[in-house]
Amino acid sequence: MEKPCILATTLGAPGGIYKCFEPCIEKHFTIIPYERFVQRKEDFAAKIQALFVWGGALKVDQSLLQSLPNLKAVVNGGVGVDHLDIPLINGFGVKVSNTPHVVDNATADIGMSLMLASARKIVEGHNFSKFRESDDFPESSLGTDVSGATLGIIGMVFYMLRPESEERAVGATYCASMKELLQRSDFVMVVVNLSPQTHKLIGAKEFAMMKPNSTLINISRGLVVDQDALVEALQKKMIRAAALDVTYPEPLPRDHPLLAIPNVIVLPHVGTHTMETSQIMVERMVTNALAALAGGQIPDEVKA
Ligand SMILES: O=C(O)[C@H](O)CO
């Protein structure tokens, strides 16, 4: 029997890190890469039943949706769906899914890596070993302690609504206000999803509440932090450092002021990028797509 067709982006395109997982998808589907689709829309449009998307690489807009009469699902890799207009997509009778929980551990690992790398100046140390012009350690190579420090997590609220025993088990306390969290924390880690409520949630007012020796770590979405305010806070030494997996735009232009500030680490949104997590993510996308095509309950359906 002929396999159903899916339209996929970034599998093999620049940054197409998921290319090695194509065989897992091809067991069930014929993949039409977006570039081929654009060249021969008339041959493929009616065949495509699902879109596989990672982040905002493919704009799922009115015109694309109108051009795919048999589309049943937009299957997102990753948990964040801020790049998808779900009411618009659902309006075409098309379901949306994501891959929650699959990404939790890898994203938490990148948050901890950023915290430790920033505190202990790992990037500077590496650059010193590799590129030094003199053997003298500059004073700026002194980091800050992580042991004994307070980590404030913005976005852990849902977990913290669980019983108090769970708070105690992880040694955490629920902060009733963001002000309290910002004032108490040595490291502030942002993990909320991007929504109209969290857009530029951390701005000038919030930086003014943070400790001068504190570090901002963002592993959620770039737009949760006001980047201009962050540049100013760092330049005025209102906070010690920033370590970011996410920015706007991504990647940052190489002449962006953030990249010129010492004590800033910027990664190109790689929180989920491990072989293991990516494999499970792609498998989960396949499961969601198969369920959508069969007209059954989609395990990870995201509703508007
Ligand atoms: O949303 C997620 O899960 C990650 O940021 C990957 O896009």
The ligand as an SDF file (V2000), in Angstrom:
LIG
                    3D

  7  6  0  0  0  0  0  0  0  0999 V2000
    9.9590   23.9370   22.4850 O   0  0  0  0  0  0  0  0  0  0  0  0
   10.8560   23.0960   22.6410 C   0  0  0  0  0  0  0  0  0  0  0  0
   10.6380   21.9690   23.0600 O   0  0  0  0  0  0  0  0  0  0  0  0
   12.2550   23.4310   22.2840 C   0  0  0  0  0  0  0  0  0  0  0  0
   12.5160   24.7710   22.4430 O   0  0  0  0  0  0  0  0  0  0  0  0
   12.5730   23.0010   20.8750 C   0  0  0  0  0  0  0  0  0  0  0  0
   11.9100   23.8360   19.9830 O   0  0  0  0  0  0  0  0  0  0  0  0
  1  2  2  0
  2  3  1  0
  2  4  1  0
  4  5  1  0
  4  6  1  0
  6  7  1  0
M  END
$$$$
